[in-house]
Amino acid sequence: MTAEVLRALDADLAQQDEVQLTPDAYKEVFRRHPAGVAVVTLRDEDDRLVGFTATSVISVSAAPPLLAFSLASTSSSWGAVSAARTLAISFLSGAQDDVSARFATSGIDRFAAGGWTALPSGEPVIDGAVSWVRGRVVQRTPVGGSYLVSVRALEHGTTDTVTPLVYHDRTYHRIGDSTAI
Ligand SMILES: Cc1cc2nc3c(=O)[nH]c(=O)nc-3n(C[C@H](O)[C@H](O)[C@H](O)COP(=O)(O)O)c2cc1C
C-alpha cells in the first residue's frame, strides 16, 4: 500500500463530524453475521508461544494465496505479531468452543493445556482443527485502532470429517445437516 493511500485512509478515519454508527449499533449488525472461528498462533523471537482467537480471518485471494485478519493494537499478542515472519491459522471444529474460549482468555498460558502440535517450522497448530494454514506475514496495515495483517499461505492441512465452529449472536454453534436448498 502506498503512503498516499495510507494518508487518505488516515484522513478519512480522522473525520469524526459525519454521522456514523455508535459501537452498539455496529455490534447489532455484526452479532447477526456468523463467522468461523480461528486461532492464530506463532512463536516469538524468544521462542515463546503466542496465540489468540480470531473471527476476523478472511480470504483475500486464491492466486496469489492471501488471507488476512484484524488484530487490536491493544492485544497482548500484537508485539509478537508485529515482529513475526510467519504464523499459523487453525480453523476450529464444532467441538472446540473450549479452545476458542481459552485462546481469548487474558492473563493465562493459553498453551499449557496442550492440544496443539508444533510444525517442523516451529509454529504451533491446534490439534483437531478442520484445517490450518501456515503463512508468511506480507503486510501489517494500521486501520483505526487495529492492524489488518495480510498473510501469504505457504502450507496447509485439512480434514473433511469435521464441521466448523461458528460464532453467531455471541454464542458458539455447530453446523447441522439442514441446507438452504
Ligand atoms: C469469538 C472471538 C473472536 C475474536 N476475534 C478477534 C479478532 O478477530 N481480532 C482481535 O483482535 N481479537 C479478537 N478476539 C479477542 C482476542 O481473542 C483476545 O481475547 C483479546 O485479544 C484479549 O487478549 P489479551 O488480553 O491477551 O490482549 C476474539 C475473541 C473471541 C471470543
The ligand as an SDF file (V2000), in Angstrom:
LIG
                    3D

 31 33  0  0  0  0  0  0  0  0999 V2000
  -15.0470  -15.4460   19.2980 C   0  0  0  0  0  0  0  0  0  0  0  0
  -13.9390  -14.4280   19.4680 C   0  0  0  0  0  0  0  0  0  0  0  0
  -13.3840  -13.8230   18.3450 C   0  0  0  0  0  0  0  0  0  0  0  0
  -12.3610  -12.8670   18.4690 C   0  0  0  0  0  0  0  0  0  0  0  0
  -11.8340  -12.3050   17.3450 N   0  0  0  0  0  0  0  0  0  0  0  0
  -10.8520  -11.3700   17.4550 C   0  0  0  0  0  0  0  0  0  0  0  0
  -10.2860  -10.7800   16.2970 C   0  0  0  0  0  0  0  0  0  0  0  0
  -10.6450  -11.1100   15.1670 O   0  0  0  0  0  0  0  0  0  0  0  0
   -9.3200   -9.8330   16.4750 N   0  0  0  0  0  0  0  0  0  0  0  0
   -8.9020   -9.4490   17.7240 C   0  0  0  0  0  0  0  0  0  0  0  0
   -8.0380   -8.5790   17.8200 O   0  0  0  0  0  0  0  0  0  0  0  0
   -9.3990  -10.0270   18.8380 N   0  0  0  0  0  0  0  0  0  0  0  0
  -10.3590  -10.9800   18.7330 C   0  0  0  0  0  0  0  0  0  0  0  0
  -10.8640  -11.5700   19.8520 N   0  0  0  0  0  0  0  0  0  0  0  0
  -10.2720  -11.2430   21.1520 C   0  0  0  0  0  0  0  0  0  0  0  0
   -8.9380  -11.9840   21.3830 C   0  0  0  0  0  0  0  0  0  0  0  0
   -9.0630  -13.3640   21.1410 O   0  0  0  0  0  0  0  0  0  0  0  0
   -8.4340  -11.8370   22.8390 C   0  0  0  0  0  0  0  0  0  0  0  0
   -9.4240  -12.2290   23.7060 O   0  0  0  0  0  0  0  0  0  0  0  0
   -8.0870  -10.4160   23.1630 C   0  0  0  0  0  0  0  0  0  0  0  0
   -7.0460  -10.0350   22.2950 O   0  0  0  0  0  0  0  0  0  0  0  0
   -7.6470  -10.2740   24.6390 C   0  0  0  0  0  0  0  0  0  0  0  0
   -6.4220  -10.8680   24.7790 O   0  0  0  0  0  0  0  0  0  0  0  0
   -5.2610  -10.1330   25.5970 P   0  0  0  0  0  0  0  0  0  0  0  0
   -5.8310   -9.7340   26.9280 O   0  0  0  0  0  0  0  0  0  0  0  0
   -4.1830  -11.1860   25.7210 O   0  0  0  0  0  0  0  0  0  0  0  0
   -4.8370   -8.9430   24.7900 O   0  0  0  0  0  0  0  0  0  0  0  0
  -11.8890  -12.5250   19.7530 C   0  0  0  0  0  0  0  0  0  0  0  0
  -12.4410  -13.1390   20.8890 C   0  0  0  0  0  0  0  0  0  0  0  0
  -13.4520  -14.0850   20.7540 C   0  0  0  0  0  0  0  0  0  0  0  0
  -14.0110  -14.7580   21.9800 C   0  0  0  0  0  0  0  0  0  0  0  0
  1  2  1  0
  2  3  1  0
  2 30  2  0
  3  4  2  0
  4  5  1  0
  4 28  1  0
  5  6  2  0
  6  7  1  0
  6 13  1  0
  7  8  2  0
  7  9  1  0
  9 10  1  0
 10 11  2  0
 10 12  1  0
 12 13  2  0
 13 14  1  0
 14 15  1  0
 14 28  1  0
 15 16  1  0
 16 17  1  0
 16 18  1  0
 18 19  1  0
 18 20  1  0
 20 21  1  0
 20 22  1  0
 22 23  1  0
 23 24  1  0
 24 25  2  0
 24 26  1  0
 24 27  1  0
 28 29  2  0
 29 30  1  0
 30 31  1  0
M  END
$$$$
